[in-house]
Amino acid sequence: MQGVKGVVFAQGGRFGGFSLYLKDGKPTYTYNWVGLERYTVASPQALAPGKATIKLDFAYDGGGPGKGGIASLSVGGQKVAEGRIEKTIPFLISPDEGADVGEDDDTPVSGDYVAGIKSRFTGKIEKVTVEVR
């Protein structure tokens, strides 16, 4: 799906949060640690044309709040990228930014896109599921 771009799901914004989006058709995940550090995991390949199920899995290190973990991106059940997130926001992600589906409405989590209508997903999103385990 070369050329498909935009935010699938975003929580937070410029001063902390995370975003799952497509950049040049490639599934990409960015974790923004309080506006000071950004960790990005991206597939090296663009999605094939047609429907796709994109999954982001985060395996937290544990041992208390603010620790890191491994972020894994999968497409159709096949892992396409994995990367280390060194630290996470220990308590709250900016409550005034909210969660967005299909665009990042306020300030951008990632520098890869501009917030608002310019971050709008150009494909079709049938369903977003957020699971906390």
The first five atom37 places (N, CA, C, CB, O) and aatype in JSON, in Angstrom:
{
  "aatype": [12, 5, 7, 19, 11, 7, 19, 19, 13, 0, 5, 7, 7, 1, 13, 7, 7, 13, 15, 10, 18, 10, 11, 3, 7, 11, 14, 16, 18, 16, 18, 2, 17, 19, 7, 10, 6, 1, 18, 16, 19, 0, 15, 14, 5, 0, 10, 0, 14, 7, 11, 0, 16, 9, 11, 10, 3, 13, 0, 18, 3, 7, 7, 7, 14, 7, 11, 7, 7, 9, 0, 15, 10, 15, 19, 7, 7, 5, 11, 19, 0, 6, 7, 1, 9, 6, 11, 16, 9, 14, 13, 10, 9, 15, 14, 3, 6, 7, 0, 3, 19, 7, 6, 3, 3, 3, 16, 14, 19, 15, 7, 3, 18, 19, 0, 7, 9, 11, 15, 1, 13, 16, 7, 11, 9, 6, 11, 19, 16, 19, 6, 19, 1],
  "atom_mask": [
    [1, 1, 1, 1, 1],
    [1, 1, 1, 1, 1],
    [1, 1, 1, 0, 1],
    [1, 1, 1, 1, 1],
    [1, 1, 1, 1, 1],
    [1, 1, 1, 0, 1],
    [1, 1, 1, 1, 1],
    [1, 1, 1, 1, 1],
    [1, 1, 1, 1, 1],
    [1, 1, 1, 1, 1],
    [1, 1, 1, 1, 1],
    [1, 1, 1, 0, 1],
    [1, 1, 1, 0, 1],
    [1, 1, 1, 1, 1],
    [1, 1, 1, 1, 1],
    [1, 1, 1, 0, 1],
    [1, 1, 1, 0, 1],
    [1, 1, 1, 1, 1],
    [1, 1, 1, 1, 1],
    [1, 1, 1, 1, 1],
    [1, 1, 1, 1, 1],
    [1, 1, 1, 1, 1],
    [1, 1, 1, 1, 1],
    [1, 1, 1, 1, 1],
    [1, 1, 1, 0, 1],
    [1, 1, 1, 1, 1],
    [1, 1, 1, 1, 1],
    [1, 1, 1, 1, 1],
    [1, 1, 1, 1, 1],
    [1, 1, 1, 1, 1],
    [1, 1, 1, 1, 1],
    [1, 1, 1, 1, 1],
    [1, 1, 1, 1, 1],
    [1, 1, 1, 1, 1],
    [1, 1, 1, 0, 1],
    [1, 1, 1, 1, 1],
    [1, 1, 1, 1, 1],
    [1, 1, 1, 1, 1],
    [1, 1, 1, 1, 1],
    [1, 1, 1, 1, 1],
    [1, 1, 1, 1, 1],
    [1, 1, 1, 1, 1],
    [1, 1, 1, 1, 1],
    [1, 1, 1, 1, 1],
    [1, 1, 1, 1, 1],
    [1, 1, 1, 1, 1],
    [1, 1, 1, 1, 1],
    [1, 1, 1, 1, 1],
    [1, 1, 1, 1, 1],
    [1, 1, 1, 0, 1],
    [1, 1, 1, 1, 1],
    [1, 1, 1, 1, 1],
    [1, 1, 1, 1, 1],
    [1, 1, 1, 1, 1],
    [1, 1, 1, 1, 1],
    [1, 1, 1, 1, 1],
    [1, 1, 1, 1, 1],
    [1, 1, 1, 1, 1],
    [1, 1, 1, 1, 1],
    [1, 1, 1, 1, 1],
    [1, 1, 1, 1, 1],
    [1, 1, 1, 0, 1],
    [1, 1, 1, 0, 1],
    [1, 1, 1, 0, 1],
    [1, 1, 1, 1, 1],
    [1, 1, 1, 0, 1],
    [1, 1, 1, 1, 1],
    [1, 1, 1, 0, 1],
    [1, 1, 1, 0, 1],
    [1, 1, 1, 1, 1],
    [1, 1, 1, 1, 1],
    [1, 1, 1, 1, 1],
    [1, 1, 1, 1, 1],
    [1, 1, 1, 1, 1],
    [1, 1, 1, 1, 1],
    [1, 1, 1, 0, 1],
    [1, 1, 1, 0, 1],
    [1, 1, 1, 1, 1],
    [1, 1, 1, 1, 1],
    [1, 1, 1, 1, 1],
    [1, 1, 1, 1, 1],
    [1, 1, 1, 1, 1],
    [1, 1, 1, 0, 1],
    [1, 1, 1, 1, 1],
    [1, 1, 1, 1, 1],
    [1, 1, 1, 1, 1],
    [1, 1, 1, 1, 1],
    [1, 1, 1, 1, 1],
    [1, 1, 1, 1, 1],
    [1, 1, 1, 1, 1],
    [1, 1, 1, 1, 1],
    [1, 1, 1, 1, 1],
    [1, 1, 1, 1, 1],
    [1, 1, 1, 1, 1],
    [1, 1, 1, 1, 1],
    [1, 1, 1, 1, 1],
    [1, 1, 1, 1, 1],
    [1, 1, 1, 0, 1],
    [1, 1, 1, 1, 1],
    [1, 1, 1, 1, 1],
    [1, 1, 1, 1, 1],
    [1, 1, 1, 0, 1],
    [1, 1, 1, 1, 1],
    [1, 1, 1, 1, 1],
    [1, 1, 1, 1, 1],
    [1, 1, 1, 1, 1],
    [1, 1, 1, 1, 1],
    [1, 1, 1, 1, 1],
    [1, 1, 1, 1, 1],
    [1, 1, 1, 1, 1],
    [1, 1, 1, 0, 1],
    [1, 1, 1, 1, 1],
    [1, 1, 1, 1, 1],
    [1, 1, 1, 1, 1],
    [1, 1, 1, 1, 1],
    [1, 1, 1, 0, 1],
    [1, 1, 1, 1, 1],
    [1, 1, 1, 1, 1],
    [1, 1, 1, 1, 1],
    [1, 1, 1, 1, 1],
    [1, 1, 1, 1, 1],
    [1, 1, 1, 1, 1],
    [1, 1, 1, 0, 1],
    [1, 1, 1, 1, 1],
    [1, 1, 1, 1, 1],
    [1, 1, 1, 1, 1],
    [1, 1, 1, 1, 1],
    [1, 1, 1, 1, 1],
    [1, 1, 1, 1, 1],
    [1, 1, 1, 1, 1],
    [1, 1, 1, 1, 1],
    [1, 1, 1, 1, 1],
    [1, 1, 1, 1, 1]
  ],
  "atom_positions": [
    [[0.84, -1.18, 0.0], [0.0, 0.0, 0.0], [0.89, 1.24, 0.0], [-0.96, 0.0, 1.21], [0.8, 2.1, 0.87]],
    [[1.73, 1.28, -0.99], [2.61, 2.42, -1.17], [1.77, 3.69, -1.2], [3.46, 2.28, -2.46], [0.74, 3.74, -1.88]],
    [[2.2, 4.7, -0.5], [1.51, 5.97, -0.51], [0.47, 6.14, 0.57], [0.0, 0.0, 0.0], [0.07, 7.26, 0.87]],
    [[0.02, 5.03, 1.19], [-0.93, 5.16, 2.29], [-0.17, 5.71, 3.48], [-1.62, 3.79, 2.63], [0.94, 5.27, 3.79]],
    [[-0.77, 6.68, 4.14], [-0.09, 7.31, 5.27], [-1.1, 7.77, 6.29], [0.78, 8.49, 4.81], [-2.31, 7.78, 6.05]],
    [[-0.58, 8.15, 7.44], [-1.42, 8.75, 8.47], [-1.51, 7.91, 9.72], [0.0, 0.0, 0.0], [-1.04, 6.77, 9.79]],
    [[-2.12, 8.52, 10.72], [-2.22, 7.95, 12.06], [-3.36, 6.94, 12.15], [-2.4, 9.05, 13.1], [-4.48, 7.23, 11.73]],
    [[-3.07, 5.78, 12.7], [-4.09, 4.78, 13.0], [-4.62, 5.06, 14.41], [-3.51, 3.32, 12.87], [-5.82, 5.15, 14.63]],
    [[-3.68, 5.18, 15.38], [-4.05, 5.44, 16.77], [-2.96, 6.26, 17.43], [-4.29, 4.11, 17.54], [-1.78, 5.97, 17.26]],
    [[-3.35, 7.27, 18.18], [-2.38, 8.08, 18.93], [-2.94, 8.38, 20.32], [-2.06, 9.4, 18.18], [-4.14, 8.6, 20.48]],
    [[-2.06, 8.37, 21.3], [-2.4, 8.74, 22.68], [-1.34, 9.73, 23.14], [-2.48, 7.46, 23.64], [-0.15, 9.41, 23.12]],
    [[-1.75, 10.91, 23.56], [-0.8, 11.92, 24.01], [-0.42, 12.86, 22.9], [0.0, 0.0, 0.0], [-1.18, 13.05, 21.95]],
    [[0.77, 13.45, 23.02], [1.2, 14.44, 22.03], [2.67, 14.77, 22.14], [0.0, 0.0, 0.0], [3.49, 13.93, 22.52]],
    [[3.01, 16.01, 21.81], [4.39, 16.48, 21.74], [5.17, 16.26, 23.04], [4.4, 17.94, 21.38], [6.38, 16.06, 23.0]],
    [[4.49, 16.3, 24.18], [5.19, 16.19, 25.46], [5.0, 14.83, 26.13], [4.71, 17.28, 26.39], [5.12, 14.71, 27.35]],
    [[4.71, 13.82, 25.32], [4.63, 12.45, 25.82], [3.45, 11.71, 25.24], [0.0, 0.0, 0.0], [2.34, 12.23, 25.17]],
    [[3.71, 10.48, 24.81], [2.65, 9.64, 24.27], [3.19, 8.62, 23.29], [0.0, 0.0, 0.0], [4.4, 8.38, 23.22]],
    [[2.28, 8.02, 22.53], [2.69, 7.03, 21.54], [1.74, 7.09, 20.35], [2.72, 5.61, 22.14], [0.6, 7.54, 20.47]],
    [[2.23, 6.63, 19.22], [1.44, 6.68, 18.0], [1.77, 5.5, 17.1], [1.67, 8.0, 17.27], [2.94, 5.16, 16.92]],
    [[0.74, 4.89, 16.54], [0.86, 3.85, 15.51], [0.38, 4.48, 14.22], [0.04, 2.54, 15.88], [-0.76, 4.95, 14.16]],
    [[1.21, 4.5, 13.2], [0.86, 5.2, 11.97], [1.56, 4.56, 10.78], [1.23, 6.69, 12.06], [2.44, 3.71, 10.94]],
    [[1.18, 4.97, 9.59], [1.84, 4.53, 8.37], [2.61, 5.7, 7.79], [0.82, 3.96, 7.35], [2.08, 6.8, 7.64]],
    [[3.86, 5.44, 7.47], [4.71, 6.43, 6.82], [5.19, 5.8, 5.52], [5.92, 6.86, 7.74], [5.89, 4.79, 5.54]],
    [[4.81, 6.38, 4.4], [5.13, 5.82, 3.08], [4.65, 4.38, 2.97], [6.64, 5.88, 2.82], [5.31, 3.55, 2.34]],
    [[3.51, 4.08, 3.56], [2.93, 2.75, 3.5], [3.51, 1.76, 4.48], [0.0, 0.0, 0.0], [3.1, 0.6, 4.51]],
    [[4.49, 2.19, 5.31], [5.17, 1.3, 6.25], [4.62, 1.49, 7.66], [6.69, 1.56, 6.23], [4.61, 2.6, 8.17]],
    [[4.17, 0.4, 8.3], [3.72, 0.5, 9.69], [4.86, 1.02, 10.58], [3.22, -0.87, 10.2], [5.99, 0.54, 10.51]],
    [[4.53, 2.01, 11.41], [5.53, 2.68, 12.24], [4.92, 2.96, 13.62], [6.03, 4.0, 11.58], [3.75, 3.31, 13.73]],
    [[5.73, 2.81, 14.65], [5.31, 3.09, 16.01], [6.35, 4.02, 16.64], [5.15, 1.77, 16.85], [7.54, 3.75, 16.58]],
    [[5.89, 5.11, 17.24], [6.78, 6.01, 17.96], [6.29, 6.16, 19.39], [6.87, 7.39, 17.26], [5.11, 6.39, 19.64]],
    [[7.24, 6.02, 20.32], [6.97, 6.29, 21.74], [7.73, 7.55, 22.09], [7.39, 5.07, 22.67], [8.95, 7.61, 21.93]],
    [[7.01, 8.55, 22.56], [7.58, 9.85, 22.9], [7.67, 9.94, 24.43], [6.72, 11.01, 22.32], [6.66, 10.01, 25.12]],
    [[8.91, 9.94, 24.93], [9.13, 10.02, 26.38], [9.24, 11.48, 26.78], [10.4, 9.23, 26.81], [10.28, 12.11, 26.59]],
    [[8.18, 12.01, 27.33], [8.01, 13.38, 27.86], [8.62, 14.48, 26.98], [8.62, 13.46, 29.23], [9.1, 15.48, 27.5]],
    [[8.61, 14.29, 25.69], [9.11, 15.29, 24.76], [10.62, 15.37, 24.68], [0.0, 0.0, 0.0], [11.16, 16.19, 23.93]],
    [[11.32, 14.53, 25.42], [12.79, 14.57, 25.44], [13.45, 13.49, 24.59], [13.28, 14.45, 26.86], [14.51, 13.71, 24.02]],
    [[12.81, 12.34, 24.51], [13.35, 11.24, 23.7], [12.22, 10.59, 22.94], [14.09, 10.2, 24.59], [11.1, 10.46, 23.44]],
    [[12.52, 10.17, 21.71], [11.54, 9.44, 20.91], [12.18, 8.13, 20.46], [11.05, 10.28, 19.68], [13.33, 8.1, 20.01]],
    [[11.42, 7.06, 20.59], [11.86, 5.74, 20.15], [10.92, 5.31, 19.03], [11.86, 4.69, 21.35], [9.7, 5.33, 19.19]],
    [[11.49, 4.93, 17.88], [10.66, 4.57, 16.74], [11.01, 3.17, 16.25], [10.84, 5.59, 15.61], [12.18, 2.81, 16.12]],
    [[9.96, 2.4, 15.99], [10.09, 1.06, 15.43], [9.29, 1.08, 14.13], [9.57, -0.07, 16.43], [8.11, 1.43, 14.14]],
    [[9.92, 0.7, 13.02], [9.24, 0.79, 11.72], [9.54, -0.43, 10.86], [9.66, 2.06, 10.98], [10.65, -0.96, 10.87]],
    [[8.54, -0.85, 10.12], [8.72, -1.94, 9.17], [9.58, -1.43, 8.01], [7.34, -2.46, 8.65], [9.41, -0.29, 7.57]],
    [[10.49, -2.25, 7.52], [11.28, -1.84, 6.35], [10.48, -1.92, 5.04], [12.54, -2.7, 6.25], [10.89, -1.37, 4.02]],
    [[9.34, -2.62, 5.09], [8.52, -2.84, 3.89], [7.17, -2.15, 4.0], [8.33, -4.34, 3.66], [6.56, -2.11, 5.07]],
    [[6.71, -1.63, 2.89], [5.36, -1.08, 2.82], [4.36, -2.24, 2.81], [5.17, -0.17, 1.56], [4.7, -3.36, 2.41]],
    [[3.15, -1.96, 3.27], [2.09, -2.97, 3.24], [1.74, -3.34, 1.8], [0.84, -2.46, 3.98], [1.82, -2.5, 0.9]],
    [[1.36, -4.59, 1.6], [0.85, -5.02, 0.3], [-0.55, -4.44, 0.11], [0.84, -6.58, 0.19], [-1.23, -4.16, 1.1]],
    [[-0.99, -4.26, -1.13], [-2.35, -3.75, -1.35], [-3.39, -4.68, -0.72], [-2.63, -3.6, -2.86], [-3.2, -5.89, -0.65]],
    [[-4.49, -4.11, -0.27], [-5.57, -4.87, 0.34], [-5.63, -4.71, 1.84], [0.0, 0.0, 0.0], [-4.93, -3.87, 2.42]],
    [[-6.47, -5.53, 2.46], [-6.64, -5.47, 3.92], [-5.39, -5.94, 4.64], [-7.85, -6.32, 4.35], [-4.66, -6.81, 4.16]],
    [[-5.16, -5.34, 5.8], [-4.02, -5.75, 6.63], [-4.4, -5.59, 8.1], [-2.75, -4.92, 6.29], [-5.1, -4.65, 8.47]],
    [[-3.93, -6.52, 8.91], [-4.08, -6.4, 10.35], [-2.71, -6.06, 10.92], [-4.65, -7.72, 10.99], [-1.77, -6.84, 10.83]],
    [[-2.63, -4.87, 11.5], [-1.38, -4.39, 12.08], [-1.5, -4.5, 13.59], [-1.06, -2.92, 11.64], [-2.5, -4.08, 14.17]],
    [[-0.49, -5.07, 14.22], [-0.51, -5.24, 15.67], [0.77, -4.69, 16.28], [-0.7, -6.73, 16.06], [1.87, -4.96, 15.79]],
    [[0.6, -3.92, 17.34], [1.75, -3.45, 18.11], [1.69, -4.16, 19.45], [1.74, -1.87, 18.29], [0.67, -4.1, 20.14]],
    [[2.75, -4.8, 19.82], [2.84, -5.49, 21.11], [3.95, -4.82, 21.9], [3.1, -7.02, 20.93], [5.03, -4.56, 21.37]],
    [[3.69, -4.55, 23.17], [4.72, -3.97, 24.03], [4.95, -4.91, 25.2], [4.32, -2.54, 24.52], [4.05, -5.13, 26.01]],
    [[6.16, -5.45, 25.31], [6.53, -6.36, 26.4], [7.3, -5.54, 27.43], [7.39, -7.58, 25.88], [8.48, -5.26, 27.27]],
    [[6.59, -5.16, 28.49], [7.15, -4.31, 29.54], [8.16, -5.08, 30.37], [6.04, -3.76, 30.43], [7.94, -6.24, 30.72]],
    [[9.28, -4.43, 30.7], [10.32, -5.06, 31.51], [9.85, -5.39, 32.92], [11.53, -4.17, 31.58], [10.32, -6.35, 33.53]],
    [[8.91, -4.6, 33.44], [8.44, -4.8, 34.81], [9.4, -4.2, 35.8], [0.0, 0.0, 0.0], [10.37, -3.53, 35.42]],
    [[9.14, -4.43, 37.09], [10.02, -3.91, 38.12], [9.68, -2.5, 38.57], [0.0, 0.0, 0.0], [10.53, -1.82, 39.14]],
    [[8.47, -2.07, 38.32], [8.06, -0.74, 38.75], [7.72, 0.17, 37.6], [0.0, 0.0, 0.0], [7.93, -0.18, 36.43]],
    [[7.2, 1.36, 37.92], [6.81, 2.3, 36.86], [8.01, 2.93, 36.17], [5.92, 3.38, 37.45], [9.07, 3.1, 36.76]],
    [[7.81, 3.29, 34.9], [8.82, 4.01, 34.14], [9.89, 3.18, 33.48], [0.0, 0.0, 0.0], [10.81, 3.73, 32.87]],
    [[9.79, 1.87, 33.59], [10.79, 0.99, 32.97], [10.54, 0.89, 31.48], [10.78, -0.42, 33.62], [9.53, 1.39, 30.97]],
    [[11.44, 0.25, 30.78], [11.34, 0.1, 29.34], [10.72, -1.22, 28.93], [0.0, 0.0, 0.0], [10.05, -1.88, 29.72]],
    [[10.95, -1.57, 27.68], [10.43, -2.81, 27.15], [10.73, -2.94, 25.67], [0.0, 0.0, 0.0], [11.45, -2.13, 25.09]],
    [[10.16, -3.97, 25.07], [10.35, -4.24, 23.65], [9.03, -4.01, 22.91], [10.87, -5.7, 23.42], [8.0, -4.57, 23.28]],
    [[9.08, -3.18, 21.87], [7.92, -2.94, 21.01], [8.08, -3.78, 19.75], [7.76, -1.42, 20.65], [9.13, -3.74, 19.1]],
    [[7.05, -4.55, 19.41], [7.07, -5.4, 18.22], [5.9, -5.04, 17.33], [7.03, -6.9, 18.6], [4.77, -4.91, 17.8]],
    [[6.17, -4.88, 16.05], [5.12, -4.64, 15.05], [4.93, -5.9, 14.23], [5.48, -3.43, 14.13], [5.9, -6.52, 13.78]],
    [[3.66, -6.29, 14.04], [3.34, -7.45, 13.22], [2.3, -7.05, 12.18], [2.82, -8.64, 14.1], [1.46, -6.19, 12.42]],
    [[2.38, -7.7, 11.03], [1.39, -7.52, 9.97], [0.9, -8.91, 9.59], [1.98, -6.74, 8.72], [1.69, -9.76, 9.18]],
    [[-0.39, -9.12, 9.73], [-0.95, -10.43, 9.4], [-0.35, -11.55, 10.21], [0.0, 0.0, 0.0], [-0.25, -12.68, 9.72]],
    [[0.04, -11.28, 11.45], [0.6, -12.3, 12.33], [2.09, -12.53, 12.17], [0.0, 0.0, 0.0], [2.67, -13.33, 12.91]],
    [[2.73, -11.84, 11.23], [4.18, -11.98, 11.01], [4.91, -10.75, 11.54], [4.49, -12.18, 9.5], [4.59, -9.62, 11.17]],
    [[5.9, -10.97, 12.4], [6.66, -9.85, 12.94], [7.44, -9.17, 11.83], [7.62, -10.32, 14.06], [8.15, -9.84, 11.07]],
    [[7.32, -7.84, 11.73], [8.01, -7.08, 10.69], [9.06, -6.13, 11.27], [7.01, -6.3, 9.86], [9.94, -5.67, 10.55]],
    [[8.97, -5.84, 12.57], [9.95, -4.94, 13.19], [9.88, -5.07, 14.71], [9.69, -3.46, 12.76], [8.85, -5.43, 15.27]],
    [[11.01, -4.77, 15.34], [11.08, -4.85, 16.79], [12.13, -3.85, 17.25], [11.43, -6.31, 17.28], [13.14, -3.64, 16.58]],
    [[11.89, -3.23, 18.4], [12.86, -2.28, 18.91], [12.69, -2.05, 20.4], [0.0, 0.0, 0.0], [11.64, -2.32, 20.98]],
    [[13.73, -1.54, 21.0], [13.75, -1.28, 22.44], [13.24, 0.12, 22.74], [15.17, -1.46, 22.99], [13.64, 1.09, 22.11]],
    [[12.34, 0.19, 23.71], [11.89, 1.46, 24.28], [12.59, 1.51, 25.64], [10.27, 1.55, 24.4], [12.27, 0.71, 26.53]],
    [[13.52, 2.42, 25.82], [14.37, 2.42, 27.02], [13.62, 2.79, 28.3], [15.5, 3.38, 26.84], [13.92, 2.24, 29.36]],
    [[12.66, 3.69, 28.2], [11.91, 4.1, 29.38], [10.52, 4.54, 28.98], [12.64, 5.24, 30.14], [10.28, 4.95, 27.84]],
    [[9.61, 4.45, 29.92], [8.22, 4.84, 29.67], [7.8, 5.9, 30.68], [7.28, 3.61, 29.73], [8.43, 6.06, 31.73]],
    [[6.75, 6.59, 30.37], [6.21, 7.6, 31.27], [5.61, 6.86, 32.46], [5.14, 8.51, 30.55], [4.75, 6.01, 32.28]],
    [[6.06, 7.18, 33.68], [5.69, 6.35, 34.83], [4.23, 6.44, 35.27], [6.54, 6.72, 35.96], [3.74, 5.49, 35.89]],
    [[3.54, 7.51, 34.99], [2.17, 7.6, 35.52], [1.17, 8.0, 34.46], [2.12, 8.6, 36.67], [0.53, 7.12, 33.87]],
    [[1.0, 9.27, 34.18], [-0.02, 9.73, 33.24], [0.57, 10.29, 31.97], [-0.89, 10.77, 33.89], [1.56, 11.02, 31.99]],
    [[-0.04, 9.93, 30.86], [0.26, 10.6, 29.6], [-0.68, 11.8, 29.54], [0.08, 9.64, 28.34], [-1.85, 11.7, 29.89]],
    [[-0.17, 12.91, 29.1], [-0.88, 14.18, 29.06], [-2.4, 14.03, 28.9], [-0.35, 15.01, 27.93], [-2.87, 13.67, 27.83]],
    [[-3.15, 14.3, 29.97], [-4.6, 14.09, 29.91], [-5.33, 15.09, 29.0], [-5.17, 14.17, 31.29], [-6.48, 14.85, 28.64]],
    [[-4.69, 16.2, 28.64], [-5.37, 17.16, 27.79], [-5.22, 16.83, 26.3], [-4.83, 18.54, 28.05], [-5.85, 17.49, 25.47]],
    [[-4.42, 15.83, 25.95], [-4.23, 15.46, 24.55], [-5.24, 14.4, 24.1], [-2.82, 14.94, 24.34], [-5.72, 14.45, 22.96]],
    [[-5.58, 13.46, 24.97], [-6.56, 12.43, 24.62], [-6.02, 11.36, 23.71], [0.0, 0.0, 0.0], [-4.83, 11.31, 23.4]],
    [[-6.94, 10.5, 23.27], [-6.63, 9.41, 22.35], [-7.37, 9.67, 21.05], [-7.02, 8.01, 22.96], [-8.52, 10.11, 21.06]],
    [[-6.72, 9.4, 19.93], [-7.3, 9.66, 18.62], [-7.21, 8.43, 17.73], [-6.6, 10.86, 17.95], [-6.22, 7.69, 17.77]],
    [[-8.23, 8.21, 16.93], [-8.22, 7.16, 15.91], [-8.36, 7.84, 14.56], [-9.36, 6.12, 16.16], [-9.28, 8.62, 14.34]],
    [[-7.44, 7.53, 13.64], [-7.53, 8.05, 12.28], [-6.82, 9.37, 12.05], [0.0, 0.0, 0.0], [-6.7, 9.81, 10.91]],
    [[-6.35, 10.01, 13.11], [-5.52, 11.21, 13.03], [-5.01, 11.56, 14.42], [-6.32, 12.41, 12.42], [-5.53, 11.06, 15.41]],
    [[-4.0, 12.4, 14.48], [-3.48, 12.9, 15.75], [-3.93, 14.34, 15.83], [-1.89, 12.76, 15.86], [-3.36, 15.22, 15.19]],
    [[-4.96, 14.58, 16.62], [-5.73, 15.82, 16.55], [-5.09, 17.05, 17.17], [-7.01, 15.6, 17.18], [-5.29, 18.16, 16.68]],
    [[-4.32, 16.9, 18.24], [-3.78, 18.08, 18.92], [-2.31, 18.29, 18.51], [-3.89, 17.92, 20.46], [-2.05, 18.61, 17.35]],
    [[-1.37, 18.11, 19.42], [0.04, 18.21, 19.04], [0.52, 16.82, 18.62], [0.92, 18.78, 20.21], [0.01, 15.82, 19.11]],
    [[1.5, 16.75, 17.71], [1.92, 15.44, 17.21], [2.82, 14.68, 18.18], [2.64, 15.6, 15.89], [3.73, 15.26, 18.78]],
    [[2.56, 13.39, 18.32], [3.43, 12.52, 19.11], [4.78, 12.39, 18.42], [2.77, 11.12, 19.31], [5.83, 12.4, 19.07]],
    [[4.76, 12.27, 17.11], [5.96, 12.03, 16.3], [6.27, 13.23, 15.42], [5.78, 10.78, 15.44], [5.38, 13.98, 15.03]],
    [[7.53, 13.4, 15.12], [7.95, 14.42, 14.17], [7.78, 13.97, 12.73], [0.0, 0.0, 0.0], [8.07, 14.73, 11.81]],
    [[7.3, 12.73, 12.52], [7.1, 12.21, 11.16], [5.85, 12.78, 10.48], [7.0, 10.7, 11.21], [5.68, 12.61, 9.28]],
    [[4.99, 13.44, 11.23], [3.77, 13.98, 10.64], [3.37, 15.27, 11.36], [2.62, 12.95, 10.7], [3.86, 15.57, 12.44]],
    [[2.47, 16.0, 10.72], [1.91, 17.23, 11.29], [0.55, 16.87, 11.87], [1.8, 18.37, 10.21], [-0.23, 16.15, 11.24]],
    [[0.26, 17.37, 13.05], [-1.02, 17.04, 13.71], [-2.21, 17.63, 12.96], [-1.03, 17.54, 15.15], [-2.06, 18.48, 12.09]],
    [[-3.39, 17.15, 13.32], [-4.62, 17.64, 12.73], [-4.95, 16.94, 11.44], [0.0, 0.0, 0.0], [-4.58, 15.78, 11.24]],
    [[-5.63, 17.63, 10.56], [-6.12, 17.03, 9.31], [-4.98, 16.46, 8.46], [-6.9, 18.06, 8.51], [-5.19, 15.51, 7.71]],
    [[-3.79, 17.04, 8.56], [-2.66, 16.55, 7.76], [-2.15, 15.19, 8.24], [-1.51, 17.56, 7.81], [-1.41, 14.52, 7.52]],
    [[-2.55, 14.77, 9.44], [-2.14, 13.45, 9.94], [-3.21, 12.39, 9.67], [-1.85, 13.53, 11.43], [-3.04, 11.23, 10.05]],
    [[-4.29, 12.79, 9.03], [-5.41, 11.88, 8.8], [-4.98, 10.65, 7.99], [-6.54, 12.6, 8.07], [-4.24, 10.77, 7.02]],
    [[-5.46, 9.48, 8.41], [-5.16, 8.22, 7.74], [-5.82, 8.22, 6.37], [-5.63, 7.01, 8.58], [-7.0, 8.53, 6.25]],
    [[-5.05, 7.87, 5.33], [-5.57, 7.94, 3.96], [-6.17, 6.62, 3.48], [-4.47, 8.36, 3.03], [-6.71, 6.55, 2.37]],
    [[-6.09, 5.57, 4.29], [-6.73, 4.3, 3.96], [-8.05, 4.18, 4.7], [0.0, 0.0, 0.0], [-8.68, 5.19, 5.03]],
    [[-8.47, 2.95, 4.96], [-9.71, 2.71, 5.68], [-9.38, 1.91, 6.95], [-10.74, 1.95, 4.79], [-8.72, 0.88, 6.89]],
    [[-9.85, 2.41, 8.09], [-9.67, 1.72, 9.36], [-10.99, 1.06, 9.72], [-9.19, 2.69, 10.5], [-11.99, 1.75, 9.92]],
    [[-11.0, -0.26, 9.78], [-12.23, -0.96, 10.14], [-12.39, -1.11, 11.65], [-12.26, -2.32, 9.48], [-13.5, -1.09, 12.16]],
    [[-11.26, -1.28, 12.36], [-11.36, -1.54, 13.78], [-10.02, -1.27, 14.45], [-11.81, -2.99, 14.04], [-8.96, -1.58, 13.9]],
    [[-10.08, -0.69, 15.64], [-8.9, -0.52, 16.49], [-9.23, -1.17, 17.82], [-8.52, 1.01, 16.68], [-10.26, -0.89, 18.42]],
    [[-8.35, -2.03, 18.29], [-8.53, -2.69, 19.57], [-7.33, -2.36, 20.45], [-8.7, -4.23, 19.4], [-6.18, -2.55, 20.05]],
    [[-7.6, -1.88, 21.64], [-6.53, -1.61, 22.62], [-6.74, -2.57, 23.77], [-6.56, -0.1, 23.13], [-7.8, -2.59, 24.39]],
    [[-5.73, -3.38, 24.04], [-5.79, -4.38, 25.11], [-4.71, -4.08, 26.14], [-5.62, -5.82, 24.54], [-3.55, -3.88, 25.78]],
    [[-5.08, -4.03, 27.38], [-4.11, -3.85, 28.44], [-4.08, -5.14, 29.26], [-4.45, -2.61, 29.35], [-5.11, -5.58, 29.78]],
    [[-2.91, -5.75, 29.36], [-2.79, -7.01, 30.1], [-1.94, -6.83, 31.3], [-2.21, -8.11, 29.23], [-1.72, -7.78, 32.06]]
  ]
}
